[in-house]
Amino acid sequence: MRASQLFFPTLREVPAEAEMTSHKLLLRAGFIRRVGAGIYDYLPLGYRVIKKIERIVREEMDAQGAQEILMPAMVPAELYQESGRWDNLPDPQVLFRFKDRNGRDYAVGFTHEEVVTDIVRRDVRSYRELPLNLYQIQTKGRDEPRPRAGVIRGREFIMLDAYSFDRNWDDLDRAYDKMYVAFSRVFERCGLKTLVVAADSGAMGGKDSQEYMVIAESGEDTILVCPSCSYTANAEKCEIGERPAAPGAEEPLPLELVDTPNARTIEQVTAFLNVPPQKLVKTLVYKAGDQVVAALVRGDRDLNEPKLMRALGVTQLEMADPDTIERVTGAEVGFAGPVGLSSVRIIADREIEGMVNCVVGGNKTDAHYVNANIGRDFDVEEYADLRVASEGDPCPRCDGRLTVTRGIEVGHIFKLGTRYSDDMDAKFLDEDGVQKPFVMGCYGMGVSRMLAAIPEINSDADGMIWPISVAPFEVVIILLNSGEEPQCTAAVRLYEELQLAGVDVLLDERDERPGVKFKDADLIGCPIQVVAGRLAGEGKVEVRLRSDKGKEEVLIDQASARVLELRKKLYAELAERAEAIAQRG
């Protein structure tokens, strides 16, 4: 490809909409353009990266025996209704819903468990046709409440989703292990080092799940790690180790109701009463179907809603509306408390159990109780691990302490079990002649998200540094002065030789200043750069790697061989890492 024919509208200024480093660079380098909130165009350079990621994904999925299909983006409501997800998603608004001209309900597929289960239940009859793994790479839609960071969290995105069907749990474990290897190899080949963490299954349901995280301070996911035993989990899933509560040093004091005018928030209450937030107990009122629940956590902690859902055994949870809160507490929002609360299930975080002389809402507008104590002033029906884990919390697996880091989720694998096959009556005839439900797994990878995750951790002040496997071009030849014959001859000769050798090469022969070409080459981030400049008169070119900018002078007659040698070395490094993953798997 010649740069004069390539559409890559670069920007010199950082767009105001850009947040993360990758978002800024992808916009500046002309890889993507914003269409609407969470919706982006992929311009030629960006789409070239996407296609290379997809090629690697297909190679690794096929190597594990998976077969590619393509399912529709529009999903009839009936399929989601069979599984119960049309009405019972944790966030029902995540679905883009619409009606056709006949009034029939549809949704844009945000994940395709129901569709693929329907395929298999209609055409797979016997255990002899198992195991089966079907996958697709497709554009999906989710009505994200807060699209952010470009293609990191979009409302429309490109995703790999794969689904395995097996006879039993042992076979599912084997299928899951194969996908673990496939995913790990994909990320290594794409130049992404990932941390695999325990995760919450969320809207997918099922038994176990793990996320692949790219460690990045700018990431939106919180990850907890125990340095002692290597336990890792995201914040939604992370358990907190139980430690015996220290005996209270305080003697219980008399309960007292005090006026706290307009003090609704933790900050306002602590300032008004001159107490630390650790002395407060927050009472958070939720609706779980027809049930109203009061969840108690310490004032300086955050409630973990997925943990609360698991503790309650429900799949849907929402904060109670102001009318419900006033009905069950007798007070406006901001003054709920456990004292005197009736007809409400009270569940508390384990940390609450050892607290003495707490501050709690007074169930009366503009009032709080001080010196509230469990067992004397209010009762708790159940204790559970309900809060978001934080730095220094006890590890649930050993005596260590958890540390916090940030990450970008790029993959998620699940053991679904019979969650969908039971609901959708998807069965096969087993060897013993009995009809049994398929045991399923599902495996998702953010292809378009990887377009951002890779440069988020592979960039410098001058631009992106793409791994050679997914770079828009493997090599860029910078012709400094297209009007000078020795330079032009050297650049074109090398360009043609590399093309014949199968190299994906870009020739920048534009009528631009050398400084512009250098800046664009660094911004775009092709891993190997060749400069045809003043040294061409001496029969030489400069060859450099984008990653370290160390340059060497090479004779033109030897330049193609040197570029091929560097190319082979860069690919070999990625392959070695991927092979090491396969051996561990």
Secondary structure, DSSP 8 states (H G I E B T S, - for coil): -BGGG------SS--TT--SHHHHHHHHTTSEEEEETTEEEE-HHHHHHHHHHHHHHHHHHHHTT-EE----SEEEHHHHHHHTTTT--SSGGGS-EEE-TT--EEEE-S--HHHHHHHHHHH--BGGG-SEEEEEEEEEE---SS-BTTTTB-SEEEEEEEEEEESSHHHHHHHHHHHHHHHHHHHHHTT--EEEEE---GGG-SS-EEEEEEE-TT-SEEEEE-TTT--EEETTT-----------SS-----EEEE-TT--SHHHHHHHHT--GGGBEEEEEEEETTEEEEEEEETTS-B-HHHHHHHHT-S--EE--HHHHHHHHSS-TT---STT--SSEEEEEGGGGG--SEEEE-SSTTEEEEEE-BTTTB--SEEE--B---TT-B-SSSS-B-EEEEEEEEEEEEEEETHHHHHTT-EEE-TTS-EEE-EEEEEEEEHHHHHHHHHHHSEETTEE---TTT-S-SEEEEES-TT-HHHHHHHHHHHHHHHHTT--EEEE--SS-HHHHHHHHHHHT-SEEEEESGGGGGTEEEEEETTT--EEEEEHHHHHHHHHHHHHHHHHHHHHHHHHHHHH-
